[in-house]
Amino acid sequence: MTRLLGRLGGVCAAHPWRTISAWLVAIAAFFALAGAFGGTLHDDYRADGTAAQAGTDFLADAFPEMSGTSARVVVHSDSGDGLPAGVLAEVRERLTRVEGVSVVAEPVLSRDGDTALFSLSYGIEVTDIKGTDGTDALRAAAEPAEDAGLDVELGGQVPENVTKPAITAEMIGIGAALVILLFALRSFTAAGLPLVVAIGGLGVGFAGITLLSAATDIGTIAPTVASMVALGVGIDYALLLVGRQAEGLRAGLPPRAAAAEATATAGVSVLIAGATVLLSLFGLRLSTIGVFASFGYATFCTVIAVMAAALTLVPALCGLAGHRVLPRAERLGLVRAEEAAAAPEAAGNARSVPQQAPRATLTERWARSVTKRPAVSALGALVVLLALAAPILGMRTWPQDAGTQPDSNTTRRAYDLVAAEYGEGANGPLQIAVDLTAVPAETLPALGEDIAATDGVAAVAPPSFNEARDAAVISVTPTTGPQDERTQDLLDELRADVLPQGAEATGVVALFADISDRLATRLWAVVPFVVGLSLVLLTVLFRAPVVALKAAVMNLLSVGAAYGVMTVAFQTDTGAQLLGLPHSVPVSSWVPILMFTILFGLSMDYEVFLLSRIREDWLATGDAHGSVVRGLAATGRVITSAAAIMIAVFTGFAIDPDVTVKMIGVGMAVAVLADATVVRMVLVPATMTLLGRANWWLPRWADRLLPELHLEPPASAAAAAAGDPAGPKDPAGSAAVPADPETTGEADGGKGRVPVGGGG
């Protein structure tokens, strides 16, 4: 693996313009294919096996004219003079001519007569309506009301499905990332490289999502989540490679050799970290909800694209940039050192000047402080994480609706008008689908009376029949809003005690309630799947089951801390208002399972970055304690910088007007902050110090079964690039390992591994 990556980095660095040209051609080709063959976004909320889905399917067959999407037009007068009947009649007639509309119900007037509610049923799916065509058509139809000085607001699925790209969020994230990169790398050239690489990979990834949407359903906010993840990891992966490139240059390697060395070492970490993220995304398939699987597909496209960009574009750009990757002061220092070495008297002067030991970095001093009292450090970190996670016990989940959107959205204004004029429950009516082959038609009046007598019911509409008179639908308006827990209680009571066999409660609220229950249940299938895959992957890669198990537990703590903070932030009025919401809201049902799969993969990124360096030092020295200190000292700055970038990117998305995206941004920013500080900088070094050599214990039977992947290069890629065929001596004291078995004729049998004890 390391030889292959080293060669890849060396070739890209040796031919930078060819590599850059190949990427430009690839980007242009992907965008051309996406424009020619790409599909459109579609939210697939089917929840097969649920009562609400069964009712929805029944109504789609029995009432084909109501089988598509829906919309609402709310007309309101602030003058108190009421609404002109002629204007309302003209608006209704124009609405019937809107493309795709099959039924326009008679307007329902509020008690004071200043508001009219038009309900529209479509015979087409919401995804058959492109962009803003649906809302534009509704606005045009309602022009007579607006010309009469009346307020017109739009609600329902058609206007709620209109999404706008989060350009502002991305720009904020990129701008903050640039500032952090400049601070970390102290070079404009080095700071720009990760951004160029991440944006290039993201472009290919977005085109891939468009192509994929032609073959399968991709959710409307899936590209936003995918860009959030890919932008963060893309910059992080490139930063890791650029940081290793700078180390090679400081060690005196030529730029191309340094690029080969960086790709052979840090490139392995990028490959493993990216593979962990990709494997975690497969857990979304277990949700059994199509829209969740689409989040995985979309993020898969973008992550694999930025991985490819990092492993090829970074060495190419680094080879092109040369020593400009280093800060100006360091470049001048290298020039002076080369001039001094070339002077005739340099040898004599060098012997006369005493060599001073390099000064310990801040990260190294921190690592020594943590490992000096590992038990106290570990206990303190554990207490902090558990305290942050504690509010998770009060988390309540529910899909978000228009009531949580900003006041600037017409859907939110329509929601508020309906709630004020018709009651909170009018924003989420329940539909009772009745199969008249199982329920006698003459019993419907009694059924309506039983429903009306149930606590929490505000109104029951007369039943509507299909043409065949073998099906009926009854609309039930609750007294409480869609997100109120009492609405869920009403739904449960109707299903358990009121509705006979052959009648099902369905509609958007009932379907979302069933989806919430399904997701809460499936979370416990996703968690062991993702954790198990990560355990297997880390055990195979690091040949250390103890380290793999410890990493999984710590990642669970990071995710738990994020859940706890998110619960406080959104389920309290103070937290919600600070985030720009009008009031507290339950955590979106979509968020916990989605965040878990993504965060577990992202947390493994930092674990892989850190463990790779610690293991490299451990195999070279056999010093369990010192390898932890030196590994953390070598990677701490990169990890904290990478985490700061990821936090900046996620925080930018926290300002997105979509509440679900906002929750994901806040939750992931908190998780990365906790992971990169409390976990990676305290808990990991403390526990590894306590465990000592046991970190690397491997049973004999596992040693025989597990493949030896050589994550650390057995021969320096830089040496090979510089023309040294023999390679360096094995640092553990064994015989030299050939640089390339193919050229020396020897098998790579010298593993160079320090005995790990415990039968390993």
Number of C-alpha atoms within 10 A of each C-alpha: 15 24 24 12 24 29 19 21 31 30 21 27 29 20 17 22 15 14 19 18 11 13 18 14 12 15 19 15 14 20 21 13 15 21 13 10 14 19 18 21 24 22 18 18 16 18 19 13 10 17 17 27 24 19 24 23 16 19 25 15 12 22 19 15 18 19 20 19 20 23 22 22 25 23 25 27 19 11 10 11 10 15 20 13 9 11 18 20 13 15 22 21 14 18 24 17 13 16 15 19 20 20 16 20 12 14 18 14 18 16 10 10 15 19 25 23 24 21 20 22 20 22 19 19 15 22 18 14 18 11 17 13 14 20 19 12 15 23 18 14 21 27 17 17 22 16 10 12 13 21 16 21 23 26 25 20 17 24 24 19 19 17 12 13 11 20 13 13 23 22 14 18 23 23 17 19 28 20 14 18 25 16 13 18 21 17 17 18 19 27 24 16 24 29 23 19 27 29 19 21 27 27 19 25 28 23 23 22 26 23 21 22 22 15 12 16 20 28 23 21 23 24 25 24 23 24 26 28 24 27 29 27 29 32 30 28 30 31 29 24 28 30 21 23 32 24 17 21 22 17 11 12 19 17 26 28 29 34 38 34 33 30 34 29 26 28 29 24 26 26 20 21 25 26 21 24 27 22 20 28 27 19 26 28 17 18 23 17 19 21 24 25 23 28 26 25 27 27 27 25 24 29 27 22 23 30 27 17 26 33 27 25 29 31 36 26 26 27 29 19 17 19 21 18 28 24 17 14 10 15 16 12 12 17 11 12 12 12 11 15 14 11 10 9 10 14 12 9 13 12 9 9 8 8 8 6 6 6 7 10 12 12 18 20 12 18 23 21 15 23 25 14 13 22 15 13 20 22 14 14 20 18 11 13 22 15 14 21 21 17 17 17 10 11 16 14 22 23 19 20 21 22 22 22 21 17 15 9 17 18 27 21 21 27 26 18 20 22 18 12 19 20 18 23 24 22 25 23 25 24 22 25 27 28 22 18 11 13 18 12 18 9 10 17 12 10 17 20 11 14 23 18 14 15 14 19 18 19 18 18 12 14 17 13 17 14 10 9 13 16 24 24 24 22 20 23 24 27 22 23 21 27 22 15 13 16 24 18 12 18 18 15 16 18 15 10 11 16 18 14 11 14 22 24 27 29 21 17 25 28 23 21 25 20 26 18 15 18 25 17 12 17 20 13 15 24 18 12 19 24 23 14 16 24 21 14 17 25 19 19 20 20 23 23 22 18 23 24 17 16 24 21 11 22 24 18 21 29 27 22 26 30 29 23 22 28 27 21 22 25 20 14 16 15 18 18 14 12 18 17 20 16 17 18 24 19 24 20 22 21 19 21 21 23 20 27 26 27 27 25 25 26 27 25 25 26 26 23 24 25 24 23 22 25 21 18 22 24 21 18 16 19 14 23 21 19 25 27 23 19 23 27 24 19 23 24 18 24 24 20 22 27 23 22 29 30 24 24 30 31 25 26 30 24 20 22 19 20 24 21 23 20 27 25 28 24 28 30 26 22 27 27 19 25 31 22 16 20 26 22 23 24 24 28 27 28 20 23 24 18 16 16 18 18 20 24 20 22 16 12 10 15 16 11 10 14 11 13 14 17 21 22 20 23 22 26 30 25 19 22 21 15 11 14 15 16 19 17 16 19 16 16 12 13 13 17 23 24 22 18 12 10 9 11 9 12 11 14 9 14 15 19 18 17 14 19 14 12 11 17
